[in-house]
Amino acid sequence: MQETGKKQQQLYTMLDVAKITGCSKSTVYRVVKANHLRAKRTKGQTRLYDETLIKLVKSKIEEDSNSREPIQRNALETLQKQLDSKDKAIDQLQEQLKMAQVNLNQAQRALSQSLEIQNKQAEKIKLLEEPKNDEKPPKKHWWEFWK
């Protein structure tokens, strides 16, 4: 057997390239369309591509992630600042809530003391208004029965 100078080149479908690179089939299709790549061979309706497509897709993925990184970093910093300000606001509101609870407790104590004083005064007034049992009501004449 004679050895040929050409080695059999491995060919991949779009789905194979997507699985190898870890991206979607539509991303592979966009790379093919953007770079005007032609299939090395077709098998029925399936187009087969060589390793250059894999390299192009990987470079496209790296390029996208590098371009998104500063935006993501800025978004994270903004969200962190917002979170810190929200935490401060929550702390302030909790402190205000504690003060309001203390004031409410004091007001309730003052109200209960006031009610106790009012009850005692009412009892004293009742005692003062009740007729004494020692005193006898004046005798009525027979014609004063309606009084």
Contact map, one row per residue, 1 for C-alpha under 8 A:
111000000000000000000000000000000000000000000000000000000000000000000000000000000000000000000000000000000000000000000000000000000000000000000000000
111100000000000000000000000000000000000000000000000000000000000000000000000000000000000000000000000000000000000000000000000000000000000000000000000
111110000000000000000000000000000000000000000000000000000000000000000000000000000000000000000000000000000000000000000000000000000000000000000000000
011111100000000000000000000000000000000000000000000000000000000000000000000000000000000000000000000000000000000000000000000000000000000000000000000
001111100000000000000000000000000000000000000000000000000000000000000000000000000000000000000000000000000000000000000000000000000000000000000000000
000111110000000000000000000000000000000000000000000000000000000000000000000000000000000000000000000000000000000000000000000000000000000000000000000
000111111000000000000000000000000000000000000000000000000000000000000000000000000000000000000000000000000000000000000000000000000000000000000000000
000001111100000000000000000000000000000000000000000000000000000000000000000000000000000000000000000000000000000000000000000000000000000000000000000
000000111110000000000000000000000000000000000000010000000000000000000000000000000000000000000000000000000000000000000000000000000000000000000000000
000000011111000000000000000000000000000000000000011000000000000000000000000000000000000000000000000000000000000000000000000000000000000000000000000
000000001111100000000000000000000000000100000001111000000000000000000000000000000000000000000000000000000000000000000000000000000000000000000000000
000000000111111110000000000000000000000000000001111000000000000000000000000000000000000000000000000000000000000000000000000000000000000000000000000
000000000011111110000000000000000000000000000111100000000000000000000000000000000000000000000000000000000000000000000000000000000000000000000000000
000000000001111111000000100110000000000000000011100000000000000000000000000000000000000000000000000000000000000000000000000000000000000000000000000
000000000001111111100000100000000000000000000000000000000000000000000000000000000000000000000000000000000000000000000000000000000000000000000000000
000000000001111111110000000000000000000000000000000000000000000000000000000000000000000000000000000000000000000000000000000000000000000000000000000
000000000001111111111000100100000000000000000000000011000000000000000000000000000000000000000000000000000000000000000000000000000000000000000000000
000000000000011111111111101100000000000000000000000000000000000000000000000000000000000000000000000000000000000000000000000000000000000000000000000
000000000000001111111111000000000000000000000000000000000000000000000000000000000000000000000000000000000000000000000000000000000000000000000000000
000000000000000111111100000000000000000000000000000001000000000000000000000000000000000000000000000000000000000000000000000000000000000000000000000
000000000000000011111110000000000000000000000000000001001100000000000000000000000000000000000000000000000000000000000000000000000000000000000000000
000000000000000001111111000000000000000000000000000000000000000000000000000000000000000000000000000000000000000000000000000000000000000000000000000
000000000000000001101111101100000000000000000000000000000000000000000000000000000000000000000000000000000000000000000000000000000000000000000000000
000000000000000001100111111100000000000000000000000000000000000000000000000000000000000000000000000000000000000000000000000000000000000000000000000
000000000000011011000011111110000000000000000000000000000000000000000000000000000000000000000000000000000000000000000000000000000000000000000000000
000000000000000000000001111111000000000000000000000000000000000000000000000000000000000000000000000000000000000000000000000000000000000000000000000
000000000000000001000011111111100000000000000000000000001000000000000000000000000000000000000000000000000000000000000000000000000000000000000000000
000000000000010011000011111111110000000000000000000000001000000000000000000000000000000000000000000000000000000000000000000000000000000000000000000
000000000000010000000000111111111000000000000000000000000000000000000000000000000000000000000000000000000000000000000000000000000000000000000000000
000000000000000000000000011111111100000000000000000000000000000000000000000000000000000000000000000000000000000000000000000000000000000000000000000
000000000000000000000000001111111110000000000000000000011001000000000000000000000000000000000000000000000000000000000000000000000000000000000000000
000000000000000000000000000111111111110000000000000010000000000000000000000000000000000000000000000000000000000000000000000000000000000000000000000
000000000000000000000000000011111111100000000000000000000000000000000000000000000000000000000000000000000000000000000000000000000000000000000000000
000000000000000000000000000001111111000000000000000000000000000000000000000000000000000000000000000000000000000000000000000000000000000000000000000
000000000000000000000000000000111111100000000000000000000000000000000000000000000000000000000000000000000000000000000000000000000000000000000000000
000000000000000000000000000000011111110000000000000000000000000000000000000000000000000000000000000000000000000000000000000000000000000000000000000
000000000000000000000000000000011011111000000000000000000000000000000000000000000000000000000000000000000000000000000000000000000000000000000000000
000000000000000000000000000000010001111100000000100000000000000000000000000000000000000000000000000000000000000000000000000000000000000000000000000
000000000000000000000000000000000000111111000011100000000000000000000000000000000000000000000000000000000000000000000000000000000000000000000000000
000000000010000000000000000000000000011111000011110000000000000000000000000000000000000000000000000000000000000000000000000000000000000000000000000
000000000000000000000000000000000000001111100011100000000000000000000000000000000000000000000000000000000000000000000000000000000000000000000000000
000000000000000000000000000000000000001111111111000000000000000000000000000000000000000000000000000000000000000000000000000000000000000000000000000
000000000000000000000000000000000000000011111111000000000000000000000000000000000000000000000000000000000000000000000000000000000000000000000000000
000000000000000000000000000000000000000001111100000000000000000000000000000000000000000000000000000000000000000000000000000000000000000000000000000
000000000000000000000000000000000000000001111110000000000000000000000000000000000000000000000000000000000000000000000000000000000000000000000000000
000000000000100000000000000000000000000001111111000000000000000000000000000000000000000000000000000000000000000000000000000000000000000000000000000
000000000000110000000000000000000000001111101111100000000000000000000000000000000000000000000000000000000000000000000000000000000000000000000000000
000000000011110000000000000000000000001111100111110000000000000000000000000000000000000000000000000000000000000000000000000000000000000000000000000
000000000011110000000000000000000000011110000011111110000000000000000000000000000000000000000000000000000000000000000000000000000000000000000000000
000000001111000000000000000000000000000100000001111111000000000000000000000000000000000000000000000000000000000000000000000000000000000000000000000
000000000111000000000000000000000000000000000000111111100000000000000000000000000000000000000000000000000000000000000000000000000000000000000000000
000000000000000000000000000000000000000000000000111111110000000000000000000000000000000000000000000000000000000000000000000000000000000000000000000
000000000000000010000000000000010000000000000000111111111000000000000000000000000000000000000000000000000000000000000000000000000000000000000000000
000000000000000010011000000000000000000000000000011111111100000000000000000000000000000000000000000000000000000000000000000000000000000000000000000
000000000000000000000000000000000000000000000000001111111110000000000000000000000000000000000000000000000000000000000000000000000000000000000000000
000000000000000000000000000000100000000000000000000111111111000000000000000000000000000000000000000000000000000000000000000000000000000000000000000
000000000000000000001000001100100000000000000000000011111111100000000000000000000000000000000000000000000000000000000000000000000000000000000000000
000000000000000000001000000000000000000000000000000001111111110000000000000000000000000000000000000000000000000000000000000000000000000000000000000
000000000000000000000000000000000000000000000000000000111111111000000000000000000000000000000000000000000000000000000000000000000000000000000000000
000000000000000000000000000000100000000000000000000000011111111100000000000000000000000000000000000000000000000000000000000000000000000000000000000
000000000000000000000000000000000000000000000000000000001111111110000000000000000000000000000000000000000000000000000000000000000000000000000000000
000000000000000000000000000000000000000000000000000000000111111111000000000000000000000000000000000000000000000000000000000000000000000000000000000
000000000000000000000000000000000000000000000000000000000011111111100000000000000000000000000000000000000000000000000000000000000000000000000000000
000000000000000000000000000000000000000000000000000000000001111111110000000000000000000000000000000000000000000000000000000000000000000000000000000
000000000000000000000000000000000000000000000000000000000000111111111000000000000000000000000000000000000000000000000000000000000000000000000000000
000000000000000000000000000000000000000000000000000000000000011111111100000000000000000000000000000000000000000000000000000000000000000000000000000
000000000000000000000000000000000000000000000000000000000000001111111110000000000000000000000000000000000000000000000000000000000000000000000000000
000000000000000000000000000000000000000000000000000000000000000111111111000000000000000000000000000000000000000000000000000000000000000000000000000
000000000000000000000000000000000000000000000000000000000000000011111111100000000000000000000000000000000000000000000000000000000000000000000000000
000000000000000000000000000000000000000000000000000000000000000001111111110000000000000000000000000000000000000000000000000000000000000000000000000
000000000000000000000000000000000000000000000000000000000000000000111111111000000000000000000000000000000000000000000000000000000000000000000000000
000000000000000000000000000000000000000000000000000000000000000000011111111100000000000000000000000000000000000000000000000000000000000000000000000
000000000000000000000000000000000000000000000000000000000000000000001111111110000000000000000000000000000000000000000000000000000000000000000000000
000000000000000000000000000000000000000000000000000000000000000000000111111111000000000000000000000000000000000000000000000000000000000000000000000
000000000000000000000000000000000000000000000000000000000000000000000011111111100000000000000000000000000000000000000000000000000000000000000000000
000000000000000000000000000000000000000000000000000000000000000000000001111111110000000000000000000000000000000000000000000000000000000000000000000
000000000000000000000000000000000000000000000000000000000000000000000000111111111000000000000000000000000000000000000000000000000000000000000000000
000000000000000000000000000000000000000000000000000000000000000000000000011111111100000000000000000000000000000000000000000000000000000000000000000
000000000000000000000000000000000000000000000000000000000000000000000000001111111110000000000000000000000000000000000000000000000000000000000000000
000000000000000000000000000000000000000000000000000000000000000000000000000111111111000000000000000000000000000000000000000000000000000000000000000
000000000000000000000000000000000000000000000000000000000000000000000000000011111111100000000000000000000000000000000000000000000000000000000000000
000000000000000000000000000000000000000000000000000000000000000000000000000001111111110000000000000000000000000000000000000000000000000000000000000
000000000000000000000000000000000000000000000000000000000000000000000000000000111111111000000000000000000000000000000000000000000000000000000000000
000000000000000000000000000000000000000000000000000000000000000000000000000000011111111100000000000000000000000000000000000000000000000000000000000
000000000000000000000000000000000000000000000000000000000000000000000000000000001111111110000000000000000000000000000000000000000000000000000000000
000000000000000000000000000000000000000000000000000000000000000000000000000000000111111111000000000000000000000000000000000000000000000000000000000
000000000000000000000000000000000000000000000000000000000000000000000000000000000011111111100000000000000000000000000000000000000000000000000000000
000000000000000000000000000000000000000000000000000000000000000000000000000000000001111111110000000000000000000000000000000000000000000000000000000
000000000000000000000000000000000000000000000000000000000000000000000000000000000000111111111000000000000000000000000000000000000000000000000000000
000000000000000000000000000000000000000000000000000000000000000000000000000000000000011111111100000000000000000000000000000000000000000000000000000
000000000000000000000000000000000000000000000000000000000000000000000000000000000000001111111110000000000000000000000000000000000000000000000000000
000000000000000000000000000000000000000000000000000000000000000000000000000000000000000111111111000000000000000000000000000000000000000000000000000
000000000000000000000000000000000000000000000000000000000000000000000000000000000000000011111111100000000000000000000000000000000000000000000000000
000000000000000000000000000000000000000000000000000000000000000000000000000000000000000001111111110000000000000000000000000000000000000000000000000
000000000000000000000000000000000000000000000000000000000000000000000000000000000000000000111111111000000000000000000000000000000000000000000000000
000000000000000000000000000000000000000000000000000000000000000000000000000000000000000000011111111100000000000000000000000000000000000000000000000
000000000000000000000000000000000000000000000000000000000000000000000000000000000000000000001111111110000000000000000000000000000000000000000000000
000000000000000000000000000000000000000000000000000000000000000000000000000000000000000000000111111111000000000000000000000000000000000000000000000
000000000000000000000000000000000000000000000000000000000000000000000000000000000000000000000011111111100000000000000000000000000000000000000000000
000000000000000000000000000000000000000000000000000000000000000000000000000000000000000000000001111111110000000000000000000000000000000000000000000
000000000000000000000000000000000000000000000000000000000000000000000000000000000000000000000000111111111000000000000000000000000000000000000000000
000000000000000000000000000000000000000000000000000000000000000000000000000000000000000000000000011111111100000000000000000000000000000000000000000
000000000000000000000000000000000000000000000000000000000000000000000000000000000000000000000000001111111110000000000000000000000000000000000000000
000000000000000000000000000000000000000000000000000000000000000000000000000000000000000000000000000111111111000000000000000000000000000000000000000
000000000000000000000000000000000000000000000000000000000000000000000000000000000000000000000000000011111111100000000000000000000000000000000000000
000000000000000000000000000000000000000000000000000000000000000000000000000000000000000000000000000001111111110000000000000000000000000000000000000
000000000000000000000000000000000000000000000000000000000000000000000000000000000000000000000000000000111111111000000000000000000000000000000000000
000000000000000000000000000000000000000000000000000000000000000000000000000000000000000000000000000000011111111100000000000000000000000000000000000
000000000000000000000000000000000000000000000000000000000000000000000000000000000000000000000000000000001111111110000000000000000000000000000000000
000000000000000000000000000000000000000000000000000000000000000000000000000000000000000000000000000000000111111111000000000000000000000000000000000
000000000000000000000000000000000000000000000000000000000000000000000000000000000000000000000000000000000011111111100000000000000000000000000000000
000000000000000000000000000000000000000000000000000000000000000000000000000000000000000000000000000000000001111111110000000000000000000000000000000
000000000000000000000000000000000000000000000000000000000000000000000000000000000000000000000000000000000000111111111000000000000000000000000000000
000000000000000000000000000000000000000000000000000000000000000000000000000000000000000000000000000000000000011111111100000000000000000000000000000
000000000000000000000000000000000000000000000000000000000000000000000000000000000000000000000000000000000000001111111110000000000000000000000000000
000000000000000000000000000000000000000000000000000000000000000000000000000000000000000000000000000000000000000111111111000000000000000000000000000
000000000000000000000000000000000000000000000000000000000000000000000000000000000000000000000000000000000000000011111111100000000000000000000000000
000000000000000000000000000000000000000000000000000000000000000000000000000000000000000000000000000000000000000001111111110000000000000000000000000
000000000000000000000000000000000000000000000000000000000000000000000000000000000000000000000000000000000000000000111111111000000000000000000000000
000000000000000000000000000000000000000000000000000000000000000000000000000000000000000000000000000000000000000000011111111100000000000000000000000
000000000000000000000000000000000000000000000000000000000000000000000000000000000000000000000000000000000000000000001111111110000000000000000000000
000000000000000000000000000000000000000000000000000000000000000000000000000000000000000000000000000000000000000000000111111111000000000000000000000
000000000000000000000000000000000000000000000000000000000000000000000000000000000000000000000000000000000000000000000011111111100000000000000000000
000000000000000000000000000000000000000000000000000000000000000000000000000000000000000000000000000000000000000000000001111111110000000000000000000
000000000000000000000000000000000000000000000000000000000000000000000000000000000000000000000000000000000000000000000000111111111000000000000000000
000000000000000000000000000000000000000000000000000000000000000000000000000000000000000000000000000000000000000000000000011111111100000000000000000
000000000000000000000000000000000000000000000000000000000000000000000000000000000000000000000000000000000000000000000000001111111100000000000000000
000000000000000000000000000000000000000000000000000000000000000000000000000000000000000000000000000000000000000000000000000111111110000000000000000
000000000000000000000000000000000000000000000000000000000000000000000000000000000000000000000000000000000000000000000000000011111110000000000000000
000000000000000000000000000000000000000000000000000000000000000000000000000000000000000000000000000000000000000000000000000001111111000000000000000
000000000000000000000000000000000000000000000000000000000000000000000000000000000000000000000000000000000000000000000000000000011111101000000000000
000000000000000000000000000000000000000000000000000000000000000000000000000000000000000000000000000000000000000000000000000000000111111000000000000
000000000000000000000000000000000000000000000000000000000000000000000000000000000000000000000000000000000000000000000000000000000011111100000000000
000000000000000000000000000000000000000000000000000000000000000000000000000000000000000000000000000000000000000000000000000000000001111100000000000
000000000000000000000000000000000000000000000000000000000000000000000000000000000000000000000000000000000000000000000000000000000011111110000000000
000000000000000000000000000000000000000000000000000000000000000000000000000000000000000000000000000000000000000000000000000000000000111111000000000
000000000000000000000000000000000000000000000000000000000000000000000000000000000000000000000000000000000000000000000000000000000000001111100000000
000000000000000000000000000000000000000000000000000000000000000000000000000000000000000000000000000000000000000000000000000000000000000111110000000
000000000000000000000000000000000000000000000000000000000000000000000000000000000000000000000000000000000000000000000000000000000000000011111000000
000000000000000000000000000000000000000000000000000000000000000000000000000000000000000000000000000000000000000000000000000000000000000001111111100
000000000000000000000000000000000000000000000000000000000000000000000000000000000000000000000000000000000000000000000000000000000000000000111111100
000000000000000000000000000000000000000000000000000000000000000000000000000000000000000000000000000000000000000000000000000000000000000000011111100
000000000000000000000000000000000000000000000000000000000000000000000000000000000000000000000000000000000000000000000000000000000000000000011111110
000000000000000000000000000000000000000000000000000000000000000000000000000000000000000000000000000000000000000000000000000000000000000000011111111
000000000000000000000000000000000000000000000000000000000000000000000000000000000000000000000000000000000000000000000000000000000000000000011111111
000000000000000000000000000000000000000000000000000000000000000000000000000000000000000000000000000000000000000000000000000000000000000000000011111
000000000000000000000000000000000000000000000000000000000000000000000000000000000000000000000000000000000000000000000000000000000000000000000001111
